[in-house]
């Protein structure tokens, strides 16, 4: 019982550390961008945070400081090759710059790999939306989600919850090497998730 309470406390502390760090980085970036806008400072921060590839470099640089001196923790996962719920859709329809997937039940939206959340917010086309830039180069947008579980500029790992889908449909847009995938490409991308069990 004591071990479970201690483990929950450690996980909660790490969760809080992530949120505090995300808020601190966001405040610093916003402040520097405002100073740059008013020509008080001359930096390239605005260019860095608006470019996806450079944002990944910035994330890795910041994480190199955060991870120094921290022991490597291994979290056992008992998925045994389980297919992510979002890969098990009931129908797929082309929609704007992606597809709309239909589901028979509420599902968790999870990260397909390690990456950085670059957007959480509301858009006219896709409602509540989360965009993640993965370390493998894919930029994936999940729309029509019901509940956000991440903040912008926070890192995510394989299988980590990003959002919850409360309705029966979700928008999915996948960009690889700067090119948006068509409906067939997204379908193949989802099939690769089923194949790898990520």
C-alpha positions as CSV (number, residue, x, y, z in Angstrom):
1,X,0.0,0.0,0.0
2,X,2.8,2.4,0.9
3,X,4.7,1.5,-2.3
4,X,1.5,2.3,-4.4
5,X,1.0,5.6,-2.6
6,X,4.7,6.5,-3.1
7,X,4.6,5.6,-6.8
8,X,1.5,7.7,-7.4
9,X,3.2,10.6,-5.6
10,X,6.3,10.3,-7.9
11,X,4.1,10.1,-11.0
12,X,2.1,13.1,-9.9
13,X,5.3,15.1,-9.2
14,X,6.6,14.4,-12.7
15,X,3.3,15.3,-14.2
16,X,3.4,18.6,-12.3
17,X,7.0,19.2,-13.3
18,X,6.0,18.8,-17.0
19,X,3.2,21.4,-16.7
20,X,5.3,23.9,-14.7
21,X,8.2,23.5,-17.2
22,X,5.8,23.9,-20.2
23,X,4.2,27.0,-18.7
24,X,7.7,28.5,-17.9
25,X,9.0,27.8,-21.4
26,X,5.8,29.3,-22.9
27,X,6.1,32.4,-20.8
28,X,9.7,32.9,-21.7
29,X,9.1,32.4,-25.4
30,X,6.1,34.7,-25.4
31,X,8.1,37.4,-23.4
32,X,11.1,37.2,-25.8
33,X,8.8,37.3,-28.8
34,X,7.1,40.5,-27.5
35,X,10.5,42.1,-26.8
36,X,11.6,41.2,-30.3
37,X,8.3,42.7,-31.7
38,X,9.0,46.0,-29.9
39,X,12.6,45.9,-31.1
40,X,14.0,45.8,-27.6
41,X,15.9,42.6,-28.4
42,X,17.2,41.1,-31.7
43,X,16.8,37.3,-31.6
44,X,15.6,34.6,-33.9
45,X,13.1,33.1,-31.3
46,X,10.0,34.0,-33.3
47,X,11.4,32.3,-36.4
48,X,12.3,29.2,-34.3
49,X,8.9,28.7,-32.7
50,X,7.1,29.1,-36.0
51,X,9.1,26.5,-37.9
52,X,8.3,22.9,-37.2
53,X,11.8,21.4,-37.8
54,X,13.6,24.0,-35.8
55,X,11.0,23.6,-33.0
56,X,12.1,19.9,-32.8
57,X,15.8,21.0,-32.5
58,X,14.8,23.5,-29.8
59,X,12.9,20.7,-27.9
60,X,15.9,18.4,-28.0
61,X,18.1,21.2,-26.8
62,X,15.9,22.0,-23.9
63,X,15.4,18.3,-23.0
64,X,19.2,17.8,-22.9
65,X,19.3,20.2,-20.0
66,X,16.2,18.7,-18.3
67,X,17.4,15.1,-18.6
68,X,21.0,15.8,-17.2
69,X,21.5,14.1,-13.9
70,X,18.1,12.5,-13.9
71,X,18.2,8.7,-13.6
72,X,16.6,6.8,-16.5
73,X,13.3,5.4,-15.4
74,X,11.7,2.5,-17.1
75,X,8.0,2.1,-17.0
76,X,6.8,-1.5,-17.7
77,X,4.1,-1.6,-20.4
78,X,1.8,-4.7,-20.6
79,X,0.3,-3.9,-24.0
80,X,2.0,-6.9,-25.7
81,X,1.5,-5.5,-29.2
82,X,-1.9,-4.1,-28.7
83,X,-3.4,-2.1,-31.5
84,X,-4.1,1.6,-30.7
85,X,-7.9,2.2,-30.5
86,X,-7.8,5.0,-33.2
87,X,-6.4,2.4,-35.7
88,X,-9.7,0.4,-35.3
89,X,-12.1,2.8,-37.1
90,X,-15.5,1.8,-38.6
91,X,-15.4,4.2,-41.6
92,X,-13.0,6.7,-43.3
93,X,-14.1,9.7,-45.4
94,X,-11.9,12.4,-47.0
95,X,-12.3,15.8,-45.4
96,X,-10.4,19.0,-46.2
97,X,-6.7,18.3,-45.6
98,X,-7.2,14.8,-44.1
99,X,-9.9,12.4,-43.3
100,X,-12.8,11.9,-40.8
101,X,-12.7,8.6,-39.0
102,X,-15.9,7.1,-37.4
103,X,-15.8,5.1,-34.2
104,X,-18.4,3.0,-32.5
105,X,-17.3,4.0,-29.0
106,X,-15.4,6.7,-27.1
107,X,-11.6,6.1,-27.6
108,X,-8.4,7.6,-26.2
109,X,-6.2,9.4,-28.7
110,X,-2.6,8.3,-28.0
111,X,0.8,9.3,-29.3
112,X,2.2,7.0,-32.1
113,X,5.7,7.7,-30.9
114,X,7.9,10.3,-29.2
115,X,7.1,13.8,-30.2
116,X,6.2,17.4,-29.3
117,X,2.7,18.9,-29.0
118,X,2.9,22.0,-31.2
119,X,-0.8,23.1,-31.0
120,X,-3.8,22.6,-28.9
121,X,-6.8,24.8,-29.5
122,X,-10.0,25.3,-31.5
123,X,-10.3,25.8,-35.2
124,X,-13.3,26.5,-37.4
125,X,-12.8,23.4,-39.5
126,X,-11.9,20.8,-36.9
127,X,-13.1,22.1,-33.6
128,X,-10.9,21.1,-30.6
129,X,-7.6,20.2,-32.3
130,X,-4.2,18.8,-31.2
131,X,-1.2,18.8,-33.5
132,X,1.9,16.7,-32.7
133,X,5.2,16.7,-34.4
134,X,6.8,13.3,-34.0
135,X,10.5,12.7,-33.9
136,X,10.2,10.5,-37.1
137,X,9.2,13.6,-39.1
138,X,5.4,13.1,-39.2
139,X,3.2,15.9,-38.2
140,X,-0.2,14.7,-37.2
141,X,-3.4,16.7,-36.5
142,X,-6.2,15.2,-34.4
143,X,-9.5,17.1,-34.7
144,X,-13.0,17.0,-33.2
145,X,-11.5,15.7,-29.9
146,X,-13.6,16.1,-26.8
147,X,-11.0,16.8,-24.2
148,X,-7.4,17.9,-24.2
149,X,-4.9,15.9,-22.1
150,X,-1.7,17.9,-23.1
151,X,-0.5,21.4,-23.3
152,X,1.4,23.0,-26.2
153,X,5.1,22.6,-26.3
154,X,5.1,19.5,-24.1
155,X,6.7,16.2,-25.1
156,X,4.8,13.0,-25.5
157,X,5.9,9.4,-25.6
158,X,4.6,6.3,-27.4
159,X,1.2,5.4,-26.2
160,X,0.8,8.5,-24.0
161,X,-2.7,9.9,-24.0
162,X,-3.0,13.2,-26.0
163,X,-6.8,13.7,-26.0
164,X,-10.1,11.9,-25.5
165,X,-12.6,11.4,-28.3
166,X,-16.0,11.8,-26.9
167,X,-18.0,11.8,-30.1
168,X,-18.2,9.2,-32.8
169,X,-15.9,10.9,-35.3
170,X,-12.3,12.3,-35.4
171,X,-10.4,14.4,-38.0
172,X,-7.0,13.0,-38.8
173,X,-4.5,14.9,-41.0
174,X,-1.0,13.5,-41.5
175,X,1.9,15.5,-43.0
176,X,5.2,13.7,-44.0
177,X,8.2,15.5,-45.4
178,X,6.1,18.7,-45.8
179,X,3.4,16.9,-47.9
180,X,-0.1,16.2,-46.7
181,X,-1.3,12.6,-47.2
182,X,-4.4,11.9,-49.1
183,X,-7.2,9.6,-47.8
184,X,-5.4,6.5,-49.1
185,X,-2.1,7.6,-47.6
186,X,-3.8,8.2,-44.2
187,X,-5.4,4.7,-44.4
188,X,-2.0,3.1,-45.1
189,X,-0.5,5.2,-42.2
190,X,-3.2,3.8,-39.8
191,X,-2.6,0.3,-41.2
192,X,1.1,0.7,-40.2
193,X,0.0,1.5,-36.7
194,X,-2.0,-1.8,-36.6
195,X,1.1,-3.6,-37.9
196,X,3.6,-2.3,-35.4
197,X,1.3,-2.1,-32.4
198,X,2.4,1.4,-31.5
